[in-house]
Amino acid sequence: MTGILTGLLLGLLVGTAVCARYLRQEIAANIGPRLRRIELQLDNLQAELSLATATRLAELSRKRQPPQALPGDRAS
């Protein structure tokens, strides 16, 4: 009787370990493509923010510079 109970418990433990390993692999396989898509979206957002920041910085620096004299102009 004790041998049967020990065998059942051992089988249950091994079955649970195999099932947990399989589930972990399946969950990781399902999450992978979604994470790559999210990463690409974040990269696109970062590129857009960098472009907007650089454009705004260029506009601000143009407004701060005094007008440049043209080569043929004479100072009065």
N, CA, C and O atoms as a Tinker XYZ file with bonds, in Angstrom:
   304  protein
     1  N      0.826000   -1.195000    0.000000    73     2
     2  CA     0.000000    0.000000    0.000000    64     1     3
     3  C      0.870000    1.258000    0.000000    63     2     4     5
     4  O      0.587000    2.214000   -0.722000    81     3
     5  N      1.932000    1.252000    0.816000    73     3     6
     6  CA     2.812000    2.412000    0.897000    64     5     7
     7  C      3.558000    2.606000   -0.414000    63     6     8     9
     8  O      3.801000    3.741000   -0.825000    81     7
     9  N      3.922000    1.515000   -1.074000    73     7    10
    10  CA     4.632000    1.600000   -2.345000    64     9    11
    11  C      3.757000    2.217000   -3.425000    63    10    12    13
    12  O      4.232000    2.996000   -4.251000    81    11
    13  N      2.479000    1.867000   -3.412000    73    11    14
    14  CA     1.552000    2.423000   -4.395000    64    13    15
    15  C      1.380000    3.914000   -4.164000    63    14    16    17
    16  O      1.394000    4.697000   -5.113000    81    15
    17  N      1.220000    4.306000   -2.924000    73    15    18
    18  CA     1.061000    5.720000   -2.577000    64    17    19
    19  C      2.308000    6.519000   -2.946000    63    18    20    21
    20  O      2.202000    7.634000   -3.457000    81    19
    21  N      3.474000    5.961000   -2.692000    73    19    22
    22  CA     4.727000    6.627000   -3.037000    64    21    23
    23  C      4.847000    6.763000   -4.557000    63    22    24    25
    24  O      5.270000    7.804000   -5.060000    81    23
    25  N      4.479000    5.723000   -5.274000    73    23    26
    26  CA     4.515000    5.767000   -6.730000    64    25    27
    27  C      3.563000    6.812000   -7.288000    63    26    28    29
    28  O      3.910000    7.539000   -8.218000    81    27
    29  N      2.361000    6.889000   -6.721000    73    27    30
    30  CA     1.395000    7.902000   -7.167000    64    29    31
    31  C      1.910000    9.320000   -6.913000    63    30    32    33
    32  O      1.799000   10.194000   -7.773000    81    31
    33  N      2.464000    9.530000   -5.744000    73    31    34
    34  CA     2.995000   10.863000   -5.420000    64    33    35
    35  C      4.177000   11.218000   -6.320000    63    34    36    37
    36  O      4.297000   12.354000   -6.780000    81    35
    37  N      5.042000   10.244000   -6.566000    73    35    38
    38  CA     6.185000   10.490000   -7.448000    64    37    39
    39  C      5.717000   10.780000   -8.872000    63    38    40    41
    40  O      6.241000   11.683000   -9.525000    81    39
    41  N      4.747000   10.031000   -9.352000    73    39    42
    42  CA     4.180000   10.275000  -10.674000    64    41    43
    43  C      3.519000   11.633000  -10.766000    63    42    44    45
    44  O      3.650000   12.325000  -11.775000    81    43
    45  N      2.814000   12.017000   -9.726000    73    43    46
    46  CA     2.175000   13.335000   -9.696000    64    45    47
    47  C      3.220000   14.448000   -9.726000    63    46    48    49
    48  O      3.041000   15.455000  -10.410000    81    47
    49  N      4.300000   14.264000   -8.988000    73    47    50
    50  CA     5.373000   15.265000   -8.956000    64    49    51
    51  C      6.048000   15.392000  -10.319000    63    50    52    53
    52  O      6.277000   16.504000  -10.792000    81    51
    53  N      6.366000   14.272000  -10.950000    73    51    54
    54  CA     7.011000   14.302000  -12.262000    64    53    55
    55  C      6.056000   14.887000  -13.304000    63    54    56    57
    56  O      6.471000   15.692000  -14.138000    81    55
    57  N      4.799000   14.496000  -13.264000    73    55    58
    58  CA     3.812000   15.034000  -14.201000    64    57    59
    59  C      3.643000   16.529000  -14.048000    63    58    60    61
    60  O      3.516000   17.240000  -15.045000    81    59
    61  N      3.639000   17.017000  -12.828000    73    59    62
    62  CA     3.518000   18.449000  -12.580000    64    61    63
    63  C      4.733000   19.197000  -13.114000    63    62    64    65
    64  O      4.598000   20.274000  -13.694000    81    63
    65  N      5.917000   18.628000  -12.919000    73    63    66
    66  CA     7.142000   19.273000  -13.410000    64    65    67
    67  C      7.142000   19.342000  -14.937000    63    66    68    69
    68  O      7.511000   20.366000  -15.513000    81    67
    69  N      6.730000   18.262000  -15.588000    73    67    70
    70  CA     6.685000   18.254000  -17.056000    64    69    71
    71  C      5.648000   19.249000  -17.556000    63    70    72    73
    72  O      5.898000   19.983000  -18.512000    81    71
    73  N      4.496000   19.274000  -16.918000    73    71    74
    74  CA     3.429000   20.189000  -17.318000    64    73    75
    75  C      3.867000   21.649000  -17.118000    63    74    76    77
    76  O      3.614000   22.489000  -17.981000    81    75
    77  N      4.513000   21.951000  -16.000000    73    75    78
    78  CA     4.970000   23.315000  -15.736000    64    77    79
    79  C      6.006000   23.747000  -16.773000    63    78    80    81
    80  O      5.997000   24.886000  -17.241000    81    79
    81  N      6.901000   22.815000  -17.125000    73    79    82
    82  CA     7.921000   23.150000  -18.126000    64    81    83
    83  C      7.278000   23.428000  -19.483000    63    82    84    85
    84  O      7.649000   24.385000  -20.163000    81    83
    85  N      6.324000   22.602000  -19.874000    73    83    86
    86  CA     5.630000   22.790000  -21.151000    64    85    87
    87  C      4.866000   24.110000  -21.155000    63    86    88    89
    88  O      4.931000   24.857000  -22.131000    81    87
    89  N      4.151000   24.401000  -20.087000    73    87    90
    90  CA     3.390000   25.655000  -20.020000    64    89    91
    91  C      4.308000   26.869000  -20.085000    63    90    92    93
    92  O      3.989000   27.860000  -20.742000    81    91
    93  N      5.448000   26.789000  -19.405000    73    91    94
    94  CA     6.395000   27.906000  -19.427000    64    93    95
    95  C      6.925000   28.141000  -20.839000    63    94    96    97
    96  O      7.065000   29.289000  -21.259000    81    95
    97  N      7.218000   27.080000  -21.572000    73    95    98
    98  CA     7.695000   27.218000  -22.947000    64    97    99
    99  C      6.618000   27.817000  -23.843000    63    98   100   101
   100  O      6.917000   28.668000  -24.680000    81    99
   101  N      5.378000   27.387000  -23.679000    73    99   102
   102  CA     4.287000   27.904000  -24.498000    64   101   103
   103  C      4.001000   29.370000  -24.197000    63   102   104   105
   104  O      3.740000   30.153000  -25.111000    81   103
   105  N      4.046000   29.736000  -22.950000    73   103   106
   106  CA     3.802000   31.144000  -22.580000    64   105   107
   107  C      4.911000   32.019000  -23.152000    63   106   108   109
   108  O      4.637000   33.092000  -23.689000    81   107
   109  N      6.157000   31.573000  -23.043000    73   107   110
   110  CA     7.278000   32.344000  -23.590000    64   109   111
   111  C      7.168000   32.465000  -25.107000    63   110   112   113
   112  O      7.507000   33.508000  -25.668000    81   111
   113  N      6.702000   31.419000  -25.773000    73   111   114
   114  CA     6.564000   31.460000  -27.228000    64   113   115
   115  C      5.467000   32.424000  -27.640000    63   114   116   117
   116  O      5.584000   33.083000  -28.673000    81   115
   117  N      4.410000   32.520000  -26.857000    73   115   118
   118  CA     3.316000   33.429000  -27.185000    64   117   119
   119  C      3.666000   34.880000  -26.881000    63   118   120   121
   120  O      3.185000   35.784000  -27.565000    81   119
   121  N      4.477000   35.114000  -25.891000    73   119   122
   122  CA     4.816000   36.483000  -25.492000    64   121   123
   123  C      5.885000   37.072000  -26.410000    63   122   124   125
   124  O      5.898000   38.283000  -26.631000    81   123
   125  N      6.773000   36.251000  -26.944000    73   123   126
   126  CA     7.898000   36.729000  -27.751000    64   125   127
   127  C      7.508000   37.654000  -28.886000    63   126   128   129
   128  O      8.023000   38.770000  -28.951000    81   127
   129  N      6.617000   37.244000  -29.789000    73   127   130
   130  CA     6.245000   38.131000  -30.898000    64   129   131
   131  C      5.582000   39.425000  -30.426000    63   130   132   133
   132  O      5.800000   40.486000  -31.012000    81   131
   133  N      4.790000   39.339000  -29.390000    73   131   134
   134  CA     4.135000   40.543000  -28.868000    64   133   135
   135  C      5.164000   41.515000  -28.306000    63   134   136   137
   136  O      5.053000   42.725000  -28.502000    81   135
   137  N      6.168000   40.986000  -27.606000    73   135   138
   138  CA     7.213000   41.858000  -27.063000    64   137   139
   139  C      8.025000   42.509000  -28.176000    63   138   140   141
   140  O      8.399000   43.676000  -28.064000    81   139
   141  N      8.301000   41.768000  -29.248000    73   139   142
   142  CA     9.037000   42.363000  -30.372000    64   141   143
   143  C      8.231000   43.485000  -31.014000    63   142   144   145
   144  O      8.793000   44.519000  -31.375000    81   143
   145  N      6.921000   43.295000  -31.159000    73   143   146
   146  CA     6.072000   44.330000  -31.745000    64   145   147
   147  C      6.044000   45.575000  -30.854000    63   146   148   149
   148  O      6.111000   46.699000  -31.352000    81   147
   149  N      5.946000   45.378000  -29.552000    73   147   150
   150  CA     5.954000   46.512000  -28.626000    64   149   151
   151  C      7.299000   47.233000  -28.681000    63   150   152   153
   152  O      7.349000   48.462000  -28.633000    81   151
   153  N      8.387000   46.472000  -28.781000    73   151   154
   154  CA     9.716000   47.081000  -28.866000    64   153   155
   155  C      9.851000   47.936000  -30.130000    63   154   156   157
   156  O     10.430000   49.021000  -30.084000    81   155
   157  N      9.323000   47.455000  -31.247000    73   155   158
   158  CA     9.361000   48.239000  -32.486000    64   157   159
   159  C      8.534000   49.518000  -32.354000    63   158   160   161
   160  O      8.939000   50.574000  -32.839000    81   159
   161  N      7.386000   49.425000  -31.703000    73   159   162
   162  CA     6.559000   50.616000  -31.501000    64   161   163
   163  C      7.283000   51.628000  -30.623000    63   162   164   165
   164  O      7.231000   52.829000  -30.887000    81   163
   165  N      7.954000   51.151000  -29.586000    73   163   166
   166  CA     8.713000   52.059000  -28.713000    64   165   167
   167  C      9.880000   52.697000  -29.465000    63   166   168   169
   168  O     10.175000   53.875000  -29.263000    81   167
   169  N     10.542000   51.933000  -30.326000    73   167   170
   170  CA    11.629000   52.495000  -31.134000    64   169   171
   171  C     11.105000   53.585000  -32.066000    63   170   172   173
   172  O     11.749000   54.619000  -32.242000    81   171
   173  N      9.931000   53.352000  -32.663000    73   171   174
   174  CA     9.331000   54.371000  -33.529000    64   173   175
   175  C      8.986000   55.629000  -32.751000    63   174   176   177
   176  O      9.230000   56.739000  -33.223000    81   175
   177  N      8.423000   55.464000  -31.566000    73   175   178
   178  CA     8.104000   56.632000  -30.729000    64   177   179
   179  C      9.360000   57.401000  -30.354000    63   178   180   181
   180  O      9.372000   58.632000  -30.376000    81   179
   181  N     10.415000   56.677000  -30.010000    73   179   182
   182  CA    11.665000   57.331000  -29.643000    64   181   183
   183  C     12.226000   58.125000  -30.824000    63   182   184   185
   184  O     12.707000   59.243000  -30.643000    81   183
   185  N     12.168000   57.563000  -32.020000    73   183   186
   186  CA    12.659000   58.261000  -33.203000    64   185   187
   187  C     11.826000   59.513000  -33.481000    63   186   188   189
   188  O     12.376000   60.560000  -33.822000    81   187
   189  N     10.503000   59.410000  -33.337000    73   187   190
   190  CA     9.646000   60.575000  -33.562000    64   189   191
   191  C      9.910000   61.668000  -32.537000    63   190   192   193
   192  O      9.949000   62.849000  -32.883000    81   191
   193  N     10.093000   61.281000  -31.273000    73   191   194
   194  CA    10.388000   62.272000  -30.235000    64   193   195
   195  C     11.746000   62.931000  -30.470000    63   194   196   197
   196  O     11.894000   64.136000  -30.267000    81   195
   197  N     12.721000   62.161000  -30.890000    73   195   198
   198  CA    14.040000   62.727000  -31.172000    64   197   199
   199  C     13.959000   63.720000  -32.329000    63   198   200   201
   200  O     14.574000   64.784000  -32.274000    81   199
   201  N     13.212000   63.384000  -33.367000    73   199   202
   202  CA    13.053000   64.289000  -34.499000    64   201   203
   203  C     12.335000   65.564000  -34.084000    63   202   204   205
   204  O     12.746000   66.660000  -34.466000    81   203
   205  N     11.265000   65.430000  -33.304000    73   203   206
   206  CA    10.518000   66.607000  -32.850000    64   205   207
   207  C     11.391000   67.492000  -31.957000    63   206   208   209
   208  O     11.349000   68.718000  -32.061000    81   207
   209  N     12.169000   66.874000  -31.092000    73   207   210
   210  CA    13.054000   67.636000  -30.206000    64   209   211
   211  C     14.130000   68.370000  -31.000000    63   210   212   213
   212  O     14.406000   69.542000  -30.746000    81   211
   213  N     14.729000   67.682000  -31.953000    73   211   214
   214  CA    15.777000   68.314000  -32.772000    64   213   215
   215  C     15.200000   69.458000  -33.601000    63   214   216   217
   216  O     15.840000   70.499000  -33.746000    81   215
   217  N     13.998000   69.273000  -34.144000    73   215   218
   218  CA    13.360000   70.325000  -34.933000    64   217   219
   219  C     13.065000   71.538000  -34.070000    63   218   220   221
   220  O     13.323000   72.672000  -34.474000    81   219
   221  N     12.529000   71.303000  -32.895000    73   219   222
   222  CA    12.199000   72.418000  -31.985000    64   221   223
   223  C     13.465000   73.140000  -31.538000    63   222   224   225
   224  O     13.480000   74.368000  -31.459000    81   223
   225  N     14.511000   72.403000  -31.250000    73   223   226
   226  CA    15.774000   73.007000  -30.840000    64   225   227
   227  C     16.354000   73.861000  -31.966000    63   226   228   229
   228  O     16.882000   74.944000  -31.713000    81   227
   229  N     16.258000   73.384000  -33.200000    73   227   230
   230  CA    16.751000   74.152000  -34.353000    64   229   231
   231  C     15.937000   75.435000  -34.523000    63   230   232   233
   232  O     16.503000   76.487000  -34.819000    81   231
   233  N     14.621000   75.363000  -34.340000    73   231   234
   234  CA    13.780000   76.561000  -34.441000    64   233   235
   235  C     14.148000   77.583000  -33.370000    63   234   236   237
   236  O     14.240000   78.778000  -33.650000    81   235
   237  N     14.357000   77.110000  -32.147000    73   235   238
   238  CA    14.715000   78.027000  -31.060000    64   237   239
   239  C     16.085000   78.659000  -31.280000    63   238   240   241
   240  O     16.274000   79.842000  -30.996000    81   239
   241  N     17.038000   77.884000  -31.781000    73   239   242
   242  CA    18.377000   78.444000  -31.993000    64   241   243
   243  C     18.367000   79.435000  -33.154000    63   242   244   245
   244  O     19.144000   80.390000  -33.141000    81   243
   245  N     17.516000   79.241000  -34.150000    73   243   246
   246  CA    17.400000   80.206000  -35.249000    64   245   247
   247  C     16.811000   81.520000  -34.760000    63   246   248   249
   248  O     17.224000   82.588000  -35.210000    81   247
   249  N     15.863000   81.454000  -33.854000    73   247   250
   250  CA    15.231000   82.670000  -33.341000    64   249   251
   251  C     16.189000   83.484000  -32.474000    63   250   252   253
   252  O     16.063000   84.706000  -32.399000    81   251
   253  N     17.136000   82.827000  -31.822000    73   251   254
   254  CA    18.069000   83.525000  -30.927000    64   253   255
   255  C     19.205000   84.208000  -31.678000    63   254   256   257
   256  O     19.768000   85.181000  -31.177000    81   255
   257  N     19.553000   83.726000  -32.862000    73   255   258
   258  CA    20.685000   84.293000  -33.594000    64   257   259
   259  C     20.274000   85.626000  -34.216000    63   258   260   261
   260  O     19.180000   85.745000  -34.767000    81   259
   261  N     21.155000   86.635000  -34.130000    73   259   262
   262  CA    20.854000   87.907000  -34.798000    64   261   263
   263  C     20.921000   87.713000  -36.303000    63   262   264   265
   264  O     21.611000   86.808000  -36.772000    81   263
   265  N     20.229000   88.531000  -37.062000    73   263   266
   266  CA    20.253000   88.386000  -38.521000    64   265   267
   267  C     21.672000   88.566000  -39.045000    63   266   268   269
   268  O     22.403000   89.440000  -38.579000    81   267
   269  N     22.051000   87.767000  -39.984000    73   267   270
   270  CA    23.389000   87.815000  -40.564000    64   269   271
   271  C     23.392000   88.851000  -41.701000    63   270   272   273
   272  O     22.442000   88.948000  -42.478000    81   271
   273  N     24.484000   89.615000  -41.773000    73   271   274
   274  CA    24.620000   90.596000  -42.860000    64   273   275
   275  C     25.012000   89.849000  -44.132000    63   274   276   277
   276  O     25.812000   88.913000  -44.105000    81   275
   277  N     24.435000   90.281000  -45.226000    73   275   278
   278  CA    24.779000   89.674000  -46.506000    64   277   279
   279  C     26.115000   90.200000  -46.991000    63   278   280   281
   280  O     26.485000   91.311000  -46.611000    81   279
   281  N     26.861000   89.473000  -47.806000    73   279   282
   282  CA    28.205000   89.863000  -48.210000    64   281   283
   283  C     28.271000   91.201000  -48.942000    63   282   284   285
   284  O     29.302000   91.866000  -48.837000    81   283
   285  N     27.264000   91.641000  -49.665000    73   283   286
   286  CA    27.335000   92.902000  -50.418000    64   285   287
   287  C     26.805000   94.099000  -49.640000    63   286   288   289
   288  O     26.909000   95.225000  -50.126000    81   287
   289  N     26.243000   93.899000  -48.456000    73   287   290
   290  CA    25.647000   94.990000  -47.676000    64   289   291
   291  C     26.747000   95.831000  -47.012000    63   290   292   293
   292  O     27.794000   95.321000  -46.615000    81   291
   293  N     26.464000   97.169000  -46.906000    73   291   294
   294  CA    27.385000   98.063000  -46.227000    64   293   295
   295  C     26.775000   98.496000  -44.898000    63   294   296   297
   296  O     25.585000   98.800000  -44.816000    81   295
   297  N     27.577000   98.518000  -43.899000    73   295   298
   298  CA    27.096000   98.992000  -42.596000    64   297   299
   299  C     27.008000  100.495000  -42.600000    63   298   300   301
   300  O     27.924000  101.158000  -43.086000    81   299
   301  N     25.936000  101.059000  -42.075000    73   299   302
   302  CA    25.755000  102.507000  -42.091000    64   301   303
   303  C     26.373000  103.155000  -40.898000    63   302   304
   304  O     26.311000  104.376000  -40.757000    81   303
